[in-house]
Amino acid sequence: MPEMEINIMKVLIFTTRQLCYNSGYYFAHRIGEEIEKLGIECEYCEIPENAIPSAGTQIAQPAIENAGKSVDEEAEKMLESYIGKEYLAILDFNSKLPRLVLDDESYYLDSIDAPFYNFILDHPLYHHSTLDCKLKNYYAFSIDENHCKYIQNFYPHIKAVYQVALGAENVISLENLQEKKKSILIMGTYRNPDIYMKQIYNMNKYAEKNMLVMLEKLENDNEMTVENALKCIINNSNIEKDSFPLILNKYYLVEMYYRNYYRKKMVDALVNTGFHIDIAGEWWESYDKINSPNVIWNKAVRFDKSYELIAGYRALADSSPFFKGGVHDRVYAGIANYTAVMTDYNDYRNRCLQDIVQMYGQECNYEEICQKIDMMMNNDTFYKEMTQKAYEEYMNNYTWKSVAKRIIKHFLSE
């Protein structure tokens, strides 16, 4: 790394969203810790969750309609303290900052002398109102290669988009593996997919028809992304390119139904196998099989405690069909802690995770899932070989040190 740049510059890390189970704060500080170990100072600014209003998901609003006038007074003072300062880079996660506008109607982030990196942790369709802001020095990170392409295509003012996988923490040693609970852990928030289907049926007939066709295409093609499903049904000759992300933003119910429908489908299949299932997360009281004799439901833990929870289990089941070109961070948490992981199949994961996790098809076939879980739970040789190979992959590519190195590489190349 260039010695001069490391000595005179530092990174400003914002937290404007707490994200699920306080993960936003954790990501900011854990990545910052590793960046500092590489010799670059970090400065942190945590803005309270409700101090900057969200634009909402259904209707993306222009930045000028969400200007600084609606920012909490205390947060406004914090933000103003950075105006005119210089940094190597500014980093935030699913940031609210791009929409902030000063009294002269210029963007707040343009008042700080630094490139801004918005780390998008889910589908960009939910962040149209912030990605669409024409900042002078705008960059983005994403954990999914398809999401990177989407941002590059529909937000050309963003100078570059880089795929950066998140990391994980190892909290268990080989000597303690015998203490793992012989159950399957499922983590995350439960949302009944029927709620989203009802909302789709309440849309106008044109939108309802389009969304139902999109869902059909997603169901019939395991590699289909939600954006490609929309492209299939829209006549591109009759739509401006600028309008496409706004339409996908308004059709967000498709993605919400899709992810929650397949999560429920996976959990249903696991419950039906009869293996012991432990669920950790919010809102599972509305899950129709939560009182099954082989199911135990516990409230969610804060993200910083999730590694200890995962490390305590022999197996972890993941459902994240919304990442067709990426991997959910809970998968890395499993492989970091010798926990056997099963996740949904796609071509990308087959390339990156082959032989270190088990994968199941989108149809959630009972026999297939039962066979894979049996191997993970009852075949000690298979379990040890797979988790050891997975741990080695984690050490090579998915430690927080590795993540920080990838991020700093981009910071220093701009």
Contacts in CASP RR format, 6 or more apart in sequence:
PFRMAT RR
TARGET T0000
AUTHOR 0000-0000-0000
METHOD contacts of the structure
MODEL  1
MPEMEINIMKVLIFTTRQLCYNSGYYFAHRIGEEIEKLGIECEYCEIPEN
AIPSAGTQIAQPAIENAGKSVDEEAEKMLESYIGKEYLAILDFNSKLPRL
VLDDESYYLDSIDAPFYNFILDHPLYHHSTLDCKLKNYYAFSIDENHCKY
IQNFYPHIKAVYQVALGAENVISLENLQEKKKSILIMGTYRNPDIYMKQI
YNMNKYAEKNMLVMLEKLENDNEMTVENALKCIINNSNIEKDSFPLILNK
YYLVEMYYRNYYRKKMVDALVNTGFHIDIAGEWWESYDKINSPNVIWNKA
VRFDKSYELIAGYRALADSSPFFKGGVHDRVYAGIANYTAVMTDYNDYRN
RCLQDIVQMYGQECNYEEICQKIDMMMNNDTFYKEMTQKAYEEYMNNYTW
KSVAKRIIKHFLSE
1 38 0 8 1.000
1 408 0 8 1.000
1 412 0 8 1.000
2 412 0 8 1.000
5 88 0 8 1.000
5 412 0 8 1.000
6 38 0 8 1.000
6 39 0 8 1.000
6 40 0 8 1.000
9 40 0 8 1.000
9 86 0 8 1.000
9 87 0 8 1.000
9 88 0 8 1.000
10 40 0 8 1.000
10 41 0 8 1.000
10 42 0 8 1.000
10 43 0 8 1.000
10 87 0 8 1.000
10 88 0 8 1.000
11 32 0 8 1.000
11 35 0 8 1.000
11 40 0 8 1.000
11 41 0 8 1.000
11 42 0 8 1.000
11 43 0 8 1.000
11 87 0 8 1.000
11 88 0 8 1.000
11 89 0 8 1.000
11 90 0 8 1.000
11 91 0 8 1.000
11 411 0 8 1.000
12 42 0 8 1.000
12 43 0 8 1.000
12 45 0 8 1.000
12 82 0 8 1.000
12 85 0 8 1.000
12 87 0 8 1.000
12 89 0 8 1.000
12 90 0 8 1.000
12 91 0 8 1.000
12 112 0 8 1.000
12 114 0 8 1.000
13 28 0 8 1.000
13 29 0 8 1.000
13 31 0 8 1.000
13 32 0 8 1.000
13 42 0 8 1.000
13 43 0 8 1.000
13 44 0 8 1.000
13 45 0 8 1.000
13 90 0 8 1.000
13 91 0 8 1.000
13 92 0 8 1.000
14 28 0 8 1.000
14 44 0 8 1.000
14 45 0 8 1.000
14 46 0 8 1.000
14 47 0 8 1.000
14 90 0 8 1.000
14 91 0 8 1.000
14 92 0 8 1.000
14 95 0 8 1.000
14 97 0 8 1.000
15 24 0 8 1.000
15 25 0 8 1.000
15 28 0 8 1.000
15 44 0 8 1.000
15 45 0 8 1.000
15 46 0 8 1.000
15 47 0 8 1.000
15 92 0 8 1.000
15 93 0 8 1.000
16 47 0 8 1.000
16 52 0 8 1.000
16 92 0 8 1.000
16 95 0 8 1.000
16 96 0 8 1.000
16 97 0 8 1.000
17 24 0 8 1.000
17 49 0 8 1.000
17 93 0 8 1.000
17 94 0 8 1.000
17 95 0 8 1.000
17 96 0 8 1.000
18 24 0 8 1.000
18 25 0 8 1.000
18 49 0 8 1.000
19 27 0 8 1.000
19 93 0 8 1.000
19 94 0 8 1.000
19 121 0 8 1.000
20 188 0 8 1.000
20 189 0 8 1.000
20 303 0 8 1.000
21 300 0 8 1.000
21 301 0 8 1.000
21 302 0 8 1.000
21 303 0 8 1.000
21 306 0 8 1.000
22 302 0 8 1.000
22 303 0 8 1.000
22 304 0 8 1.000
23 303 0 8 1.000
24 93 0 8 1.000
24 303 0 8 1.000
25 46 0 8 1.000
26 303 0 8 1.000
26 304 0 8 1.000
27 93 0 8 1.000
27 119 0 8 1.000
27 166 0 8 1.000
28 44 0 8 1.000
28 46 0 8 1.000
28 91 0 8 1.000
28 92 0 8 1.000
28 93 0 8 1.000
29 44 0 8 1.000
30 169 0 8 1.000
30 400 0 8 1.000
31 91 0 8 1.000
31 400 0 8 1.000
31 403 0 8 1.000
31 404 0 8 1.000
31 407 0 8 1.000
32 42 0 8 1.000
32 404 0 8 1.000
33 400 0 8 1.000
34 400 0 8 1.000
34 401 0 8 1.000
34 403 0 8 1.000
34 404 0 8 1.000
34 405 0 8 1.000
35 42 0 8 1.000
35 404 0 8 1.000
35 407 0 8 1.000
35 408 0 8 1.000
36 42 0 8 1.000
37 401 0 8 1.000
37 404 0 8 1.000
38 404 0 8 1.000
38 405 0 8 1.000
38 408 0 8 1.000
40 88 0 8 1.000
40 408 0 8 1.000
43 87 0 8 1.000
45 78 0 8 1.000
45 79 0 8 1.000
45 82 0 8 1.000
47 75 0 8 1.000
47 78 0 8 1.000
47 79 0 8 1.000
47 96 0 8 1.000
48 72 0 8 1.000
48 74 0 8 1.000
48 75 0 8 1.000
50 72 0 8 1.000
51 71 0 8 1.000
51 72 0 8 1.000
51 74 0 8 1.000
51 75 0 8 1.000
52 71 0 8 1.000
52 72 0 8 1.000
52 75 0 8 1.000
52 96 0 8 1.000
52 97 0 8 1.000
52 100 0 8 1.000
53 66 0 8 1.000
53 70 0 8 1.000
53 71 0 8 1.000
53 96 0 8 1.000
54 96 0 8 1.000
55 61 0 8 1.000
55 66 0 8 1.000
55 99 0 8 1.000
55 129 0 8 1.000
55 130 0 8 1.000
56 129 0 8 1.000
57 126 0 8 1.000
57 249 0 8 1.000
57 252 0 8 1.000
58 249 0 8 1.000
58 250 0 8 1.000
58 252 0 8 1.000
59 249 0 8 1.000
59 250 0 8 1.000
60 128 0 8 1.000
60 129 0 8 1.000
60 132 0 8 1.000
60 246 0 8 1.000
60 249 0 8 1.000
61 129 0 8 1.000
62 129 0 8 1.000
62 132 0 8 1.000
63 98 0 8 1.000
63 99 0 8 1.000
63 100 0 8 1.000
63 101 0 8 1.000
63 107 0 8 1.000
63 129 0 8 1.000
63 132 0 8 1.000
63 133 0 8 1.000
64 101 0 8 1.000
64 105 0 8 1.000
66 99 0 8 1.000
66 100 0 8 1.000
66 101 0 8 1.000
66 129 0 8 1.000
67 99 0 8 1.000
67 100 0 8 1.000
67 101 0 8 1.000
67 105 0 8 1.000
68 76 0 8 1.000
68 100 0 8 1.000
68 101 0 8 1.000
68 102 0 8 1.000
68 108 0 8 1.000
71 79 0 8 1.000
71 100 0 8 1.000
79 100 0 8 1.000
79 108 0 8 1.000
82 111 0 8 1.000
82 112 0 8 1.000
83 108 0 8 1.000
83 111 0 8 1.000
83 112 0 8 1.000
84 111 0 8 1.000
84 112 0 8 1.000
84 113 0 8 1.000
85 112 0 8 1.000
85 113 0 8 1.000
85 114 0 8 1.000
86 112 0 8 1.000
86 113 0 8 1.000
86 114 0 8 1.000
87 112 0 8 1.000
87 113 0 8 1.000
87 114 0 8 1.000
88 114 0 8 1.000
88 411 0 8 1.000
88 412 0 8 1.000
89 114 0 8 1.000
89 115 0 8 1.000
89 116 0 8 1.000
89 117 0 8 1.000
89 411 0 8 1.000
89 414 0 8 1.000
90 109 0 8 1.000
90 112 0 8 1.000
90 114 0 8 1.000
90 115 0 8 1.000
90 116 0 8 1.000
90 117 0 8 1.000
91 117 0 8 1.000
91 119 0 8 1.000
91 407 0 8 1.000
92 116 0 8 1.000
92 117 0 8 1.000
92 118 0 8 1.000
92 119 0 8 1.000
93 118 0 8 1.000
93 119 0 8 1.000
93 121 0 8 1.000
94 118 0 8 1.000
94 119 0 8 1.000
94 120 0 8 1.000
94 121 0 8 1.000
94 122 0 8 1.000
94 126 0 8 1.000
94 127 0 8 1.000
95 116 0 8 1.000
95 118 0 8 1.000
95 119 0 8 1.000
95 130 0 8 1.000
96 130 0 8 1.000
97 108 0 8 1.000
97 109 0 8 1.000
97 116 0 8 1.000
97 130 0 8 1.000
98 107 0 8 1.000
98 109 0 8 1.000
98 116 0 8 1.000
98 118 0 8 1.000
98 130 0 8 1.000
98 131 0 8 1.000
98 133 0 8 1.000
98 135 0 8 1.000
98 138 0 8 1.000
99 129 0 8 1.000
99 130 0 8 1.000
99 133 0 8 1.000
100 107 0 8 1.000
100 108 0 8 1.000
100 109 0 8 1.000
101 107 0 8 1.000
101 108 0 8 1.000
102 108 0 8 1.000
102 111 0 8 1.000
107 133 0 8 1.000
107 134 0 8 1.000
107 135 0 8 1.000
107 136 0 8 1.000
109 116 0 8 1.000
109 135 0 8 1.000
109 137 0 8 1.000
109 138 0 8 1.000
110 135 0 8 1.000
110 136 0 8 1.000
110 137 0 8 1.000
114 137 0 8 1.000
115 137 0 8 1.000
115 138 0 8 1.000
115 139 0 8 1.000
115 159 0 8 1.000
115 411 0 8 1.000
115 414 0 8 1.000
116 135 0 8 1.000
116 137 0 8 1.000
116 138 0 8 1.000
116 139 0 8 1.000
117 139 0 8 1.000
117 140 0 8 1.000
117 141 0 8 1.000
117 407 0 8 1.000
117 410 0 8 1.000
117 411 0 8 1.000
118 127 0 8 1.000
118 130 0 8 1.000
118 131 0 8 1.000
118 138 0 8 1.000
118 139 0 8 1.000
118 140 0 8 1.000
118 141 0 8 1.000
119 140 0 8 1.000
119 141 0 8 1.000
119 142 0 8 1.000
119 164 0 8 1.000
120 127 0 8 1.000
120 131 0 8 1.000
120 140 0 8 1.000
120 141 0 8 1.000
120 142 0 8 1.000
120 147 0 8 1.000
120 151 0 8 1.000
121 142 0 8 1.000
121 143 0 8 1.000
121 166 0 8 1.000
122 322 0 8 1.000
123 144 0 8 1.000
123 147 0 8 1.000
123 226 0 8 1.000
123 255 0 8 1.000
123 322 0 8 1.000
124 131 0 8 1.000
124 142 0 8 1.000
124 147 0 8 1.000
124 150 0 8 1.000
124 151 0 8 1.000
124 245 0 8 1.000
125 226 0 8 1.000
125 227 0 8 1.000
125 245 0 8 1.000
125 248 0 8 1.000
125 249 0 8 1.000
125 252 0 8 1.000
125 255 0 8 1.000
126 249 0 8 1.000
126 252 0 8 1.000
128 245 0 8 1.000
128 246 0 8 1.000
128 248 0 8 1.000
128 249 0 8 1.000
129 249 0 8 1.000
131 140 0 8 1.000
131 151 0 8 1.000
131 154 0 8 1.000
131 155 0 8 1.000
131 158 0 8 1.000
131 245 0 8 1.000
132 155 0 8 1.000
132 245 0 8 1.000
134 157 0 8 1.000
135 157 0 8 1.000
137 159 0 8 1.000
138 157 0 8 1.000
138 158 0 8 1.000
138 159 0 8 1.000
139 158 0 8 1.000
139 159 0 8 1.000
139 160 0 8 1.000
139 161 0 8 1.000
139 162 0 8 1.000
139 410 0 8 1.000
139 414 0 8 1.000
140 148 0 8 1.000
140 151 0 8 1.000
140 155 0 8 1.000
140 158 0 8 1.000
140 160 0 8 1.000
140 161 0 8 1.000
140 162 0 8 1.000
141 161 0 8 1.000
141 162 0 8 1.000
141 163 0 8 1.000
141 164 0 8 1.000
141 407 0 8 1.000
141 410 0 8 1.000
142 148 0 8 1.000
142 151 0 8 1.000
142 161 0 8 1.000
142 162 0 8 1.000
142 163 0 8 1.000
142 164 0 8 1.000
143 163 0 8 1.000
143 164 0 8 1.000
143 165 0 8 1.000
143 166 0 8 1.000
143 323 0 8 1.000
143 326 0 8 1.000
143 327 0 8 1.000
143 329 0 8 1.000
144 163 0 8 1.000
144 323 0 8 1.000
144 324 0 8 1.000
144 325 0 8 1.000
144 326 0 8 1.000
145 163 0 8 1.000
145 325 0 8 1.000
145 326 0 8 1.000
145 348 0 8 1.000
146 225 0 8 1.000
146 227 0 8 1.000
146 324 0 8 1.000
146 325 0 8 1.000
146 326 0 8 1.000
147 325 0 8 1.000
148 161 0 8 1.000
148 162 0 8 1.000
148 163 0 8 1.000
150 227 0 8 1.000
151 158 0 8 1.000
151 161 0 8 1.000
152 158 0 8 1.000
152 161 0 8 1.000
154 241 0 8 1.000
154 242 0 8 1.000
154 244 0 8 1.000
154 245 0 8 1.000
155 245 0 8 1.000
159 414 0 8 1.000
160 410 0 8 1.000
160 414 0 8 1.000
162 406 0 8 1.000
162 410 0 8 1.000
163 326 0 8 1.000
164 403 0 8 1.000
164 406 0 8 1.000
164 407 0 8 1.000
164 410 0 8 1.000
165 326 0 8 1.000
165 327 0 8 1.000
165 332 0 8 1.000
165 397 0 8 1.000
165 398 0 8 1.000
165 403 0 8 1.000
166 329 0 8 1.000
166 332 0 8 1.000
166 398 0 8 1.000
166 403 0 8 1.000
167 329 0 8 1.000
167 332 0 8 1.000
167 336 0 8 1.000
167 398 0 8 1.000
167 399 0 8 1.000
167 400 0 8 1.000
167 402 0 8 1.000
167 403 0 8 1.000
168 307 0 8 1.000
168 329 0 8 1.000
168 332 0 8 1.000
168 333 0 8 1.000
168 334 0 8 1.000
168 335 0 8 1.000
168 336 0 8 1.000
168 337 0 8 1.000
168 394 0 8 1.000
168 398 0 8 1.000
168 399 0 8 1.000
168 400 0 8 1.000
169 307 0 8 1.000
169 333 0 8 1.000
169 336 0 8 1.000
169 400 0 8 1.000
170 307 0 8 1.000
170 336 0 8 1.000
170 337 0 8 1.000
170 391 0 8 1.000
170 394 0 8 1.000
170 399 0 8 1.000
171 307 0 8 1.000
171 308 0 8 1.000
171 311 0 8 1.000
171 337 0 8 1.000
172 311 0 8 1.000
172 312 0 8 1.000
172 337 0 8 1.000
172 338 0 8 1.000
174 338 0 8 1.000
177 338 0 8 1.000
179 312 0 8 1.000
180 311 0 8 1.000
180 312 0 8 1.000
180 313 0 8 1.000
180 314 0 8 1.000
180 338 0 8 1.000
180 339 0 8 1.000
181 278 0 8 1.000
181 312 0 8 1.000
181 313 0 8 1.000
181 314 0 8 1.000
182 276 0 8 1.000
182 314 0 8 1.000
182 377 0 8 1.000
183 275 0 8 1.000
183 276 0 8 1.000
183 277 0 8 1.000
183 278 0 8 1.000
183 296 0 8 1.000
183 313 0 8 1.000
183 314 0 8 1.000
183 315 0 8 1.000
184 270 0 8 1.000
184 275 0 8 1.000
184 276 0 8 1.000
184 277 0 8 1.000
184 278 0 8 1.000
184 313 0 8 1.000
184 314 0 8 1.000
184 315 0 8 1.000
184 316 0 8 1.000
184 317 0 8 1.000
184 373 0 8 1.000
184 377 0 8 1.000
185 278 0 8 1.000
185 279 0 8 1.000
185 280 0 8 1.000
185 309 0 8 1.000
185 310 0 8 1.000
185 312 0 8 1.000
185 313 0 8 1.000
185 315 0 8 1.000
185 316 0 8 1.000
185 317 0 8 1.000
185 339 0 8 1.000
186 267 0 8 1.000
186 270 0 8 1.000
186 277 0 8 1.000
186 278 0 8 1.000
186 279 0 8 1.000
186 280 0 8 1.000
186 316 0 8 1.000
186 317 0 8 1.000
187 279 0 8 1.000
187 280 0 8 1.000
187 281 0 8 1.000
187 300 0 8 1.000
187 306 0 8 1.000
187 309 0 8 1.000
187 310 0 8 1.000
187 316 0 8 1.000
187 330 0 8 1.000
188 280 0 8 1.000
188 281 0 8 1.000
188 282 0 8 1.000
188 300 0 8 1.000
189 281 0 8 1.000
189 282 0 8 1.000
189 283 0 8 1.000
189 300 0 8 1.000
190 260 0 8 1.000
190 263 0 8 1.000
190 264 0 8 1.000
190 279 0 8 1.000
190 281 0 8 1.000
190 282 0 8 1.000
190 283 0 8 1.000
190 284 0 8 1.000
190 286 0 8 1.000
190 287 0 8 1.000
191 256 0 8 1.000
191 260 0 8 1.000
191 283 0 8 1.000
192 260 0 8 1.000
192 264 0 8 1.000
192 286 0 8 1.000
192 287 0 8 1.000
193 257 0 8 1.000
193 260 0 8 1.000
193 261 0 8 1.000
193 264 0 8 1.000
196 253 0 8 1.000
196 256 0 8 1.000
196 257 0 8 1.000
196 260 0 8 1.000
197 257 0 8 1.000
199 253 0 8 1.000
200 208 0 8 1.000
200 211 0 8 1.000
200 212 0 8 1.000
200 253 0 8 1.000
200 254 0 8 1.000
200 257 0 8 1.000
201 208 0 8 1.000
203 211 0 8 1.000
203 253 0 8 1.000
207 250 0 8 1.000
207 251 0 8 1.000
210 230 0 8 1.000
210 233 0 8 1.000
210 234 0 8 1.000
210 251 0 8 1.000
211 251 0 8 1.000
211 253 0 8 1.000
211 254 0 8 1.000
213 229 0 8 1.000
213 232 0 8 1.000
213 233 0 8 1.000
214 226 0 8 1.000
214 229 0 8 1.000
214 230 0 8 1.000
214 232 0 8 1.000
214 233 0 8 1.000
214 251 0 8 1.000
214 254 0 8 1.000
215 229 0 8 1.000
215 254 0 8 1.000
215 257 0 8 1.000
215 258 0 8 1.000
217 224 0 8 1.000
217 228 0 8 1.000
217 229 0 8 1.000
217 232 0 8 1.000
217 233 0 8 1.000
218 224 0 8 1.000
218 226 0 8 1.000
218 229 0 8 1.000
218 254 0 8 1.000
218 258 0 8 1.000
219 362 0 8 1.000
222 345 0 8 1.000
222 346 0 8 1.000
222 361 0 8 1.000
222 362 0 8 1.000
223 324 0 8 1.000
223 346 0 8 1.000
223 347 0 8 1.000
224 324 0 8 1.000
225 324 0 8 1.000
226 248 0 8 1.000
226 254 0 8 1.000
226 255 0 8 1.000
226 258 0 8 1.000
226 322 0 8 1.000
227 248 0 8 1.000
229 254 0 8 1.000
230 244 0 8 1.000
230 247 0 8 1.000
230 248 0 8 1.000
230 251 0 8 1.000
231 244 0 8 1.000
234 244 0 8 1.000
234 247 0 8 1.000
239 247 0 8 1.000
255 322 0 8 1.000
258 321 0 8 1.000
258 322 0 8 1.000
259 319 0 8 1.000
259 320 0 8 1.000
259 321 0 8 1.000
259 322 0 8 1.000
262 319 0 8 1.000
262 321 0 8 1.000
262 344 0 8 1.000
262 362 0 8 1.000
262 364 0 8 1.000
263 319 0 8 1.000
264 287 0 8 1.000
265 364 0 8 1.000
266 317 0 8 1.000
266 319 0 8 1.000
266 344 0 8 1.000
266 360 0 8 1.000
266 364 0 8 1.000
266 369 0 8 1.000
267 277 0 8 1.000
267 279 0 8 1.000
267 287 0 8 1.000
267 289 0 8 1.000
267 317 0 8 1.000
267 319 0 8 1.000
268 289 0 8 1.000
268 364 0 8 1.000
269 364 0 8 1.000
269 365 0 8 1.000
269 366 0 8 1.000
269 369 0 8 1.000
270 277 0 8 1.000
270 317 0 8 1.000
270 369 0 8 1.000
270 373 0 8 1.000
271 277 0 8 1.000
271 289 0 8 1.000
271 292 0 8 1.000
271 294 0 8 1.000
271 295 0 8 1.000
272 366 0 8 1.000
273 366 0 8 1.000
273 369 0 8 1.000
273 370 0 8 1.000
273 373 0 8 1.000
274 294 0 8 1.000
275 294 0 8 1.000
275 373 0 8 1.000
275 377 0 8 1.000
276 294 0 8 1.000
276 296 0 8 1.000
277 292 0 8 1.000
277 294 0 8 1.000
277 295 0 8 1.000
277 296 0 8 1.000
278 295 0 8 1.000
278 296 0 8 1.000
278 297 0 8 1.000
278 298 0 8 1.000
278 313 0 8 1.000
279 287 0 8 1.000
279 290 0 8 1.000
279 295 0 8 1.000
279 296 0 8 1.000
279 297 0 8 1.000
279 298 0 8 1.000
280 297 0 8 1.000
280 298 0 8 1.000
280 299 0 8 1.000
280 300 0 8 1.000
280 301 0 8 1.000
280 309 0 8 1.000
281 297 0 8 1.000
281 298 0 8 1.000
281 299 0 8 1.000
281 300 0 8 1.000
282 299 0 8 1.000
282 300 0 8 1.000
284 290 0 8 1.000
284 297 0 8 1.000
285 297 0 8 1.000
289 295 0 8 1.000
290 297 0 8 1.000
301 309 0 8 1.000
306 330 0 8 1.000
306 333 0 8 1.000
307 333 0 8 1.000
307 336 0 8 1.000
307 337 0 8 1.000
310 316 0 8 1.000
310 330 0 8 1.000
310 333 0 8 1.000
310 334 0 8 1.000
310 337 0 8 1.000
310 339 0 8 1.000
311 334 0 8 1.000
311 337 0 8 1.000
311 338 0 8 1.000
311 339 0 8 1.000
312 337 0 8 1.000
312 339 0 8 1.000
313 339 0 8 1.000
314 339 0 8 1.000
314 340 0 8 1.000
314 376 0 8 1.000
314 377 0 8 1.000
314 383 0 8 1.000
315 339 0 8 1.000
315 340 0 8 1.000
315 341 0 8 1.000
315 342 0 8 1.000
315 373 0 8 1.000
315 376 0 8 1.000
315 377 0 8 1.000
316 330 0 8 1.000
316 331 0 8 1.000
316 333 0 8 1.000
316 334 0 8 1.000
316 339 0 8 1.000
316 340 0 8 1.000
316 341 0 8 1.000
316 342 0 8 1.000
317 341 0 8 1.000
317 342 0 8 1.000
317 343 0 8 1.000
318 328 0 8 1.000
318 330 0 8 1.000
318 331 0 8 1.000
318 341 0 8 1.000
318 342 0 8 1.000
318 343 0 8 1.000
318 344 0 8 1.000
319 343 0 8 1.000
319 344 0 8 1.000
320 327 0 8 1.000
320 328 0 8 1.000
320 331 0 8 1.000
320 343 0 8 1.000
320 344 0 8 1.000
321 344 0 8 1.000
321 346 0 8 1.000
321 362 0 8 1.000
323 346 0 8 1.000
324 346 0 8 1.000
324 348 0 8 1.000
325 346 0 8 1.000
325 348 0 8 1.000
325 349 0 8 1.000
326 348 0 8 1.000
326 349 0 8 1.000
326 352 0 8 1.000
327 343 0 8 1.000
327 348 0 8 1.000
327 349 0 8 1.000
327 352 0 8 1.000
327 353 0 8 1.000
328 343 0 8 1.000
331 341 0 8 1.000
331 343 0 8 1.000
331 353 0 8 1.000
331 357 0 8 1.000
332 394 0 8 1.000
332 398 0 8 1.000
333 339 0 8 1.000
334 341 0 8 1.000
334 390 0 8 1.000
335 341 0 8 1.000
335 356 0 8 1.000
335 357 0 8 1.000
335 387 0 8 1.000
335 390 0 8 1.000
335 391 0 8 1.000
335 393 0 8 1.000
335 394 0 8 1.000
335 398 0 8 1.000
336 391 0 8 1.000
336 394 0 8 1.000
336 398 0 8 1.000
336 399 0 8 1.000
338 387 0 8 1.000
338 388 0 8 1.000
338 390 0 8 1.000
338 391 0 8 1.000
339 387 0 8 1.000
340 357 0 8 1.000
340 358 0 8 1.000
340 376 0 8 1.000
340 377 0 8 1.000
340 383 0 8 1.000
340 386 0 8 1.000
340 387 0 8 1.000
341 356 0 8 1.000
341 357 0 8 1.000
341 358 0 8 1.000
341 390 0 8 1.000
342 357 0 8 1.000
342 358 0 8 1.000
342 359 0 8 1.000
342 360 0 8 1.000
342 369 0 8 1.000
342 372 0 8 1.000
342 373 0 8 1.000
342 376 0 8 1.000
343 349 0 8 1.000
343 353 0 8 1.000
343 357 0 8 1.000
343 358 0 8 1.000
343 359 0 8 1.000
343 360 0 8 1.000
344 359 0 8 1.000
344 360 0 8 1.000
344 361 0 8 1.000
344 362 0 8 1.000
345 359 0 8 1.000
345 360 0 8 1.000
345 361 0 8 1.000
345 362 0 8 1.000
349 357 0 8 1.000
349 359 0 8 1.000
350 359 0 8 1.000
353 359 0 8 1.000
355 386 0 8 1.000
355 389 0 8 1.000
356 386 0 8 1.000
356 389 0 8 1.000
356 390 0 8 1.000
356 393 0 8 1.000
357 386 0 8 1.000
357 390 0 8 1.000
358 372 0 8 1.000
358 375 0 8 1.000
358 376 0 8 1.000
358 386 0 8 1.000
360 368 0 8 1.000
360 369 0 8 1.000
360 372 0 8 1.000
361 368 0 8 1.000
375 382 0 8 1.000
375 383 0 8 1.000
376 382 0 8 1.000
376 383 0 8 1.000
376 386 0 8 1.000
377 383 0 8 1.000
396 402 0 8 1.000
END
